[in-house]
Amino acid sequence: MLPANTHFPQGIGAAFYDLDGTILDLTHVSERTVAALEAVHAAGCANVISTGRNLPIVPDAIRLPCIDYYITVNGGQILDGEGRHLASKAIPRDMALDMAHWLHSRGAGLNVLTSRGAYFEKRLVSYMTQAVHRLDDSSTLSDEDLDEEISSIPNRFTVDDVEPEILAVDEVTSFVEKMGACFDTADDLARDAAELEGRGDLQIAVVTPTEIEITLKGVEKGSGIEWVRERLGLDREQLVAFGDSGNDLPMVPHVGVFVAVGNASEAIMEQASCVVDTMWEDGVARWLEHALEGEWYEA
């Protein structure tokens, strides 16, 4: 447990960390952040990764002995620090196929995360090249460069069509853990996301103005936090979470304090209890270093 401060009168029993854009830059976590995570763990506070990635594409840089739990695919899978599954809410294969057919008919580019890896359609790569802002604010990558970047990470692949990868799961040893779609325009996304939500059985997270992530209804990072909180026997007021983008918003109601990094989207900053330095300036590490001393920090 981290010591009490003005915002945590009971102390801090667990910290939940988004990866991409919050503490992870593609495959790199800074030495300062790793040191802070290790110190938090040694002080008796549980470290929990809360990510849209699935475990096969969580890089070794953050697969650390000081991590106690992994909430992956936005809450669809919960694993212990050794990578053993504790809870699972996978998308049924037939449902995933139906969605893939429908989204393809709408012109979307798709990705699917299964227990074997993450698969990105080449048409999605083209959409991402045109529409998705780079984390480091540099100029947009070409299709070829983005394809190479995706494939450079173990267990991430580019494919012509994700449907064969969906068909390959057996629903006993492998599952469809999450799907994603990228659209030509924000208007296309708004139209199709509303129709998907209207089904009543899906959870839609808007990640960027043209990209969504899809899990089963009720599966989001907040539901993952609740599972871990109950397992640890903690109160909401003893939890802190860190994030930067749309799929992190469901964490806000489930923690005592939500911290946004300085490179977060405007919507995230508006919901945050405080804003710290950017990921590249080790904002999360700075916050943790102060918390270890019973102090409150914001940039």
HUHU-V930016 format. One record per pair of residues at least 4 apart in sequence whose C-alpha atoms are under 6 Angstrom apart, sorted by sequence separation. I is the first residue (numbers start at 1). J is the second residue. If there is no record, write none. Layout:
I/J
I/J
This chain:
4/8
5/9
18/22
19/23
20/24
24/28
41/45
71/75
79/83
80/84
99/103
100/104
104/108
113/117
127/131
128/132
141/145
143/147
148/152
170/174
171/175
189/193
207/211
225/229
229/233
277/281
279/283
291/295
4/9
19/24
24/29
40/45
41/46
72/77
79/84
103/108
113/118
141/146
151/156
169/174
197/202
207/212
229/234
243/248
278/283
290/295
4/10
79/85
112/118
151/157
169/175
183/189
206/212
252/258
277/283
4/11
71/78
78/85
79/86
112/119
205/212
276/283
3/11
70/78
78/86
111/119
205/213
2/11
70/79
78/87
111/120
204/213
260/269
2/12
69/79
77/87
204/214
287/297
1/12
69/80
77/88
110/121
203/214
1/13
69/81
76/88
129/141
203/215
260/272
68/81
76/89
202/215
203/216
259/272
67/81
109/123
110/124
129/143
202/216
203/217
258/272
259/273
261/275
262/276
109/124
202/217
240/255
258/273
259/274
260/275
261/276
262/277
263/278
201/217
239/255
240/256
242/258
244/260
257/273
259/275
261/277
262/278
126/143
239/256
240/257
241/258
242/259
243/260
244/261
261/278
54/72
240/258
242/260
53/72
54/73
236/255
237/256
47/67
48/68
52/72
53/73
236/256
244/264
245/265
47/68
48/69
49/70
50/71
51/72
52/73
189/210
46/68
48/70
49/71
52/74
276/298
277/299
51/74
186/209
275/298
276/299
186/210
274/298
41/66
185/210
183/210
38/66
182/210
222/250
182/211
221/250
222/251
181/211
221/251
14/45
181/212
13/45
14/46
15/47
16/48
17/49
18/50
19/51
27/59
180/212
222/254
16/49
17/50
18/51
180/213
16/50
179/213
180/214
179/214
178/214
119/156
121/158
178/215
117/155
118/156
119/157
120/158
121/159
122/160
117/156
119/158
120/159
121/160
207/246
121/161
206/246
207/247
1/43
205/247
1/44
1/45
124/182
115/174
115/175
56/117
114/175
114/176
114/177
113/177
113/178
112/178
112/179
111/179
111/180
110/180
110/181
109/181
108/181
109/182
108/182
108/183
91/176
90/176
90/177
57/155
73/178
76/219
75/219
75/220
74/220
75/221
74/221
75/224
22/243
22/244
15/239
17/241
13/238
14/239
15/240
16/241
17/242
18/243
12/238
15/241
11/238
12/239
36/285
33/285
23/279
22/279
5/294
2/292
4/294
5/295
3/294
